[in-house]
Amino acid sequence: MEGIAVNKSNENIQTSQDTKDNIAQNNDIRVYKRRLWMLCLFSFLSTLCGMLFPLYVSTANVTMCFYDVGMEVVNWTSMIVLLVYAVLAFPVSSLINYMDLRWTVICTSFWNVLATLTQFATLKPSSFIYVMVSCFFASLSNLFVLAVPPVLAAKWFPSQELSTACAFGVFGNQLGIALAFVLPTQIVSSECSQKDLISTGKGNLATILSSVNIVVFILVIFTFQNAPKFPPSISEVHKKKEDNQSHSQIVLSMIKNRNFILVFIMYGMMVGCFFAMSTNLNNLILHFFPHKEVEIGWMGLLFIVAGLVGSMIFGFILDCTHKFKETAFSVCVASFITCLVFSVCLYLNHIWIQFLTIGIYGFFLTSFLPIGFEYGIEVTYPLPEVVCAVLLNGSTMIFGIIIIEMQSHILECHGPVLSNASMAAVLFLCCIVTSFISKDYKRSKKNAEIESPVPVDNFHFTYI
């Protein structure tokens, strides 16, 4: 296995060779090239998980007419993911905290395979119950996968790559959501009068998804590793030495942390708005552009892909500057402003303008996912990243259900004006909450505290 080895010299230690060897080994920091395969494989798996989240709401009108169900029922095909996570977040966070990373990823892939195989039972108009079963399995896969990006980044990547690696890990899930807006519209017919054609399209989609998921499941089993032999950063070495608390003590410590509670609320509202936008985009745009299902699918793709670009850019900015509060606040404000612009431009009745505004809106709103993850981990270090990630995701699920229900109800009963106004109000609250979070960057401080006094000459670089 290839990597870069960094051996830190030690002063004032015993002169015995055995002691020197032990200390050298304890402070051995290696960055392995294999980390890139770990990240890419996980990101692709996360893409497959993300595709299952809005698979039915992205073509809500087709789902409604094929299965003869209402919009509220269709919304629950995505909200079940949020509900299951909100209910099971605490026990699963305890389970994941004691499982290693490899088994967490294997569980994710296993539930994904079950979810896609179950879709073969959903090809008849009377089989909506199996749609919900498939969505339930998908919710279990998301229950595991959403906590992985910051953990994978910490276990495999050096301190100067943490935010970028986390952003790339989140990238996959967002890309999956984006593809879910386009792939069904290209494969499944939108002609409600031709249910046989819709059924055939759904069968083709299930074949594609299940085949790819089975291949990924095999790759995960045989190639995915838990962690490298040596940690990739000094902060990871330090965290391992202090990681002796029980799960309940860890959660209690986080709850007592004022900054974490504020990040918990802010992150939940921001990502909840993202979930609401993803869920209600089809119905919202159809108010202004009837019979434009294919174009709306491409809008959904643009909304997410623009956010993917934003995620990578802001992840790189965080790695370079470590200005977590400033970055988070700027993205919150930009999301609020672009939400207003997007809402106003809907009334111009030019679809090309909507493509432009939704791209800018998505660039900021969708890119917030890795920013919130990294901010939460900074204020709770050296507590385990997986517990922080699970709790933050639990917040997004709780707020997601509330905001989706709120926006859906307002959209159906009072129209798009008040619906968009409610979204803007939530984003404005995010700006206020973010302004009260202090700049207590514990992980960055630990890296600076340990690394800054050490001369460069004391490091020995070798390739192994």
N, C-alpha and C positions, 0 to 999 in steps of 0.2 A: 504494500500500500504506500503510495507516494505522499509526501507532505513536506512541510517546512518545520524544522525543529528549532525552538528557541529555548536555550538553557540559561537560566538566571543564576549568576554567581552569588554566593552567600558569604557573609562576613561573620566573624565572631562565632564560629561553630567549632565543634570538637574536631580534632585533627585526625581521628581514625578514618581510614578509607571507607569502611562500611557506612559510617554516619554521613560522610560526604556523598556517597552514592545514593543514600536514601533521600537526602535533601534535594539532590539534583533531580532525582526521579519525581519527587513531589512537586517540584516547580517546573517540570518539563511541559512546555506548551507547544502543541503542534497543530498546524493547519493543513488538513488533508484535502487533496484534490477530489476525493470521493464525495466531499460535501456537496459538490455541484450535482452529482447524480441523485443524491438523497433529496435535494431540493427540487430538482426537475421531476423526479418520479412522484413525489408528494404533490407537487403543484398540479400535475396532470390528473392525479386521483382526485384532488380537490375540485378540479374543473368538472369532472364527472359528477361529483356530489352537488355542485352548484347548479348543474343543468336540471336536476330533479326538483329544485325548489319552486321555480315559477313555471314548470312545464305545462300546467293546465290553465293557469291564469293568463299566460302570455297569449293564448288563443281562447279567451274566456267566452266569446260569442259562439265558437264552435263547440266548446265543452258543454255550454248551456243547451244548445239545440240537439246535440247528439245524445246526451244522457237525460235530457228533459229535466234539468234542475235549475234553480235560481242562482242569481249572482252571489248571494250570501253563501250558498253551499260551495260554489266554485272557489270563493276566497279561502275557504277552509282547507282546500287542497294545499295551499301554501302556509296558512296559519297553523296547521297541525305541526309543522316543523318548529314554529315558535313556541307553541303550547307544550310540546313534549320536552323541549329544551328547558323551558321555564320550570316545569315540574320536576325534571330529573337532573337539573344542573348540579345541585349539591351532592347527591349520592354518587353521580358519575364523576364529579371532580375528585371525590375521595378515591374512587376506583382508579381513575387515570393517574392520580398522584402516586399510587403504589404499583401500577403497571409500568412497564418500560415503554419507550416511544415506539418501538417496533410493534408490540402487540396492540397498541392504540391504533396504529395505521392499518394493521391487519383487520381489526374489528371494523374499521371504517369501510374498507374495501369489501368485506364480507356482506355487510348490510346493503351496500350499493348493489352487489350482485343479486341479492334477494329482491330488492326493490325493482330492478329492471326486468328480472324474470317474471315477477308478478304482473307486469304490464301485459303479458300475453293473455291474461285472463280478463282484460279490460276492453276487449275488442267488440263487445256487443252493447247496444244501448241500455240494456237492463243490468249491466255489470258495474255500475258506479261504485258499489261497495268495495270492489277490488281496486278501484282507483284509490280509495282511502287507505286500503291495506298497503298498497305500493307506496303511498305518501308517508305512511307510518314507518315503514322500513327506511325510507329516505330520511326521515327525521332522526332515526337512530344513527345513521351514518353521519349526518351533520352534527349530531351530539358529540361525536368523537373528533371529527375532522377540524372543527372550528377552533379547538384549543391548541392545535399542533404548531402553527407558524412560529410563535415566539419561542416555544420550547425547542423546535428544530433549529432555529437560528442560534439560540444560546448554546446548544450542545455541539454544534458543528462549525460555527462561524466565529472569526475573531471579532474583537470589540469594534473595529472600524467598519465592519460589514453587517452589524446586527440589524439595523433598521432597514437596510436595503434587502437583506435576506428575508426578514419578516414581511416586507412589502411584497416580495416575489411570492412568498408562501400564500399570502392573502390574494394575490393576483389570480391564482388558479380558480378560486371559488367565484370571484367576480366574473372571470371570463366564462365560466360555466353558466352563470345567470344570463350573461349576454347572449351566449349561443342558444339558450332556451327561448329567447325571443325570436330567433331567426330560423333555427332548424325545423321546428314544427310547422311553421308557415310554408316552408319549401317542400316538405314531405307529405303533410296532411292537408287534404282539401278543405276549403272553407265553405263549400257549397252544402248547406244544411239539408237540402232536398236529396242529396246523394249520399246516404248514410253508408252504403256499401263501399263507396270510394273512400270515405273517411276512415272506415274500419280497416281497409287495406293499407292506407297511409300510416295508421297507428301501429299496425303489425310490422311494417317496414321500419318504423322508428324504434320499436321495441327490439327488433333483431339487431339493429346497429348498436344501440346502447348496451344491450346485454353482452354482445360479442366483445366489445371493447372492454367492458368492465371485467369480464372473465380473464382476458389477457393481462390486464393490470393487476388483478388479484394474484395471478401466478407470479408476476414480476415482483410484487411486494413480498410474497412469501420467501422467494429465493434470493432476493438481492437487497432488501431494505435492512439496514442495521440500526441498532438502538443508539449507539454513541461511539465515537472514536476512543481508542485506548487512552489517549492523553487529551485533556481539555484544550480548547482553542483560544482561551483568553484567561487573563488573571482574575477577572471578576467571577468566572465560572469555578476556578480553583477555590477562591475564597468562599463562594456560595456553598460548595460541597462540604467545606469544613464546618459551616454553621447550620447545615440542613439537618437538624435533629428534632424538630418540632412535630407534634402530632397534627393530623389534618384539621381537627377542631381548633387547635391553638393557632394554626396558620390563618384560618378563616376569621377567627376572633381578632387577631392582630390587624387584619385588613379592614375589618368593620370599624375598629377603633381609629383607623388612619383617616383623618379629615380629608386630606388630599385625594385619597383613593375613593371615598364616597362621592366627592364632587366629580371625579373622572367617571365613576360608575354612572352617575346621573347624566352627565354630558354625553358620554359615549352611547348610552342607551337611547337618548333622544335623537342624536345624529344618525345612528345606524337604523333606528326605528323609522325615521323619515325616508331613508334609502329603501327599506323594505316596503313601506307604504307606496312609494313611487313605483317600484318594480311591480307591485301587485295591482295597482289601480291604473297603470299607464294605458292599457288597452281601452278601458271604459272612458277614461278622461279624454283621450285624443279622439275617440269615436264621436264624442259630443260635437266636435268641430269639423271632423273629417270623416263622414260616414263611408263605409265600404273601403276603407284604406288599411285593411288588416296587415297586408304585406309591408306597406310603408311604416306602419306602427312597429312591426317587428324589427325593422332596420333602425328605427329610432331607439328602441330598447337596446339594441346592440351598440349603437353609438353612445348612448348614455353610460353604459358600463365600460366600453373600451376607452372612452375618454378618461374615465376614472382610473383605469389600469395605468394609463400613461401618467396621470397625476400621482398615483400611489408610488410609482418608481421614482418620480421626480422628488416628491416630498420625503421619501425614504432616504434618498441620496442627500438631500438637504439636512435631514436630522443627523445622519452619520458625520457630515462635515461640520455642522454648527452646534449640535446638541441643544438647540433652542426649541424645546418641546412646547412650552406654553405659547410662545410667539407664533409658532407654526400652527398649532391647534386653533388659536384664536383667529388667526388670519383666514384659515380655511372655513371656520364657522361663519365669519362675517361675509366672506365671498359666497358661501352657499346660500345665505339669507338673501343677498342682493340678487344673485342669479335666479333664485326661486321667484322673486318678484318680476324680474325681466321675462322669464319664461311664461309666467302667468299672464302678463300683459300682452305679450306677442301672440298668444293663442287667438286673440280677437282680431288680428290682422288678416287672418284667413289665407295665409301663404304658407304652404307646407314646408318650403325650403327654409323659411325663417325658423320654423320649429326644429328642423334638423340642426341648425346653427345654435340656437339657444339651448336645446337639450344637451348638446355636446359640451357646451361651456358649463352648464349646470352639473352635469355628471362629472366633469373634470374635478370639481371641488367636492361635491357631496359624496361621491363614490370613493374618492381617494382618502377619506377620513379613517377608514377601517384600520390600516396599519399604524396610523398616527396615534389613535386611541390606545391600541395595544401597547405600543412602545412607551407611551406616557404612563399608563397604568403600571407597567413593570418598573419603570424608573422610580416611581414614588413608593413602591412596595418592596424593592430589593432589600435584602437577599432572599425574600420569601419565594417559593417555587413559581416559575412562570406559568405552569399549567393551571394552578389554582386561580391565579389572577385572570388568566385568559378565560377560564370557564365562567367565573363570576361576571366578567365584563360581557361575555356572550349571553349569559343569563339576563343581564340588564337589557340587552338589545332585543331579546325575545319578549320580555315583559312589555317594554315600551313599544315594540313592533306591533304586538297584538292590539294595544290600546290605540296607537296612531292609525293603523290600518282600519280598525273598526270605526274610529272617529271619521276618518276621511271618506271611507266607503259610504257611511250613513249620510254624511253631509252631501256627498256627490249625488247620491240617489234621491235625497229628499229636497235639497236646496240648490243643487247645481254646482258647476265648477268654480264659480267665483268664491263662494264661501269655503269650498273645499281647499282651494289653493291658499286662501287666506289663513286657514287653520294650520296648514303646513308651514307657511312663513312665520306664523306666531311661535310655533315650536322651535324653529331654527333661531329665532330671535332670543328665546329663552336659553338656548345652547350658548349663545354669545355671552349672555350675562353670567351663566354658571362658570364658564371657562375663565372669565376675568377674575374669579375668586380663588382659583387654584394657584398655589405658591410654586416657586421654582425650586422644588426640592428633588433634585435629580441624583438619587442615591447611587445608582449603578455607575453613572458617569463619574461621580465624585470618587467612587472607590477605584475605578481604573486610573483616574488622574492621581489620586493619593499614592497608589502603589508604584505607578510607572514613572511619574515625573522626577522623583529623586534619584532614579537609577541611571547612571551614565550609559550611553550607547555602547561604549567599549566593553561593558560587562555582559553584553549579549553575544552569544555565539550562534551564528546561523549555519545550518547544514541542510543538505537535501538527503532524504532517506527514501 
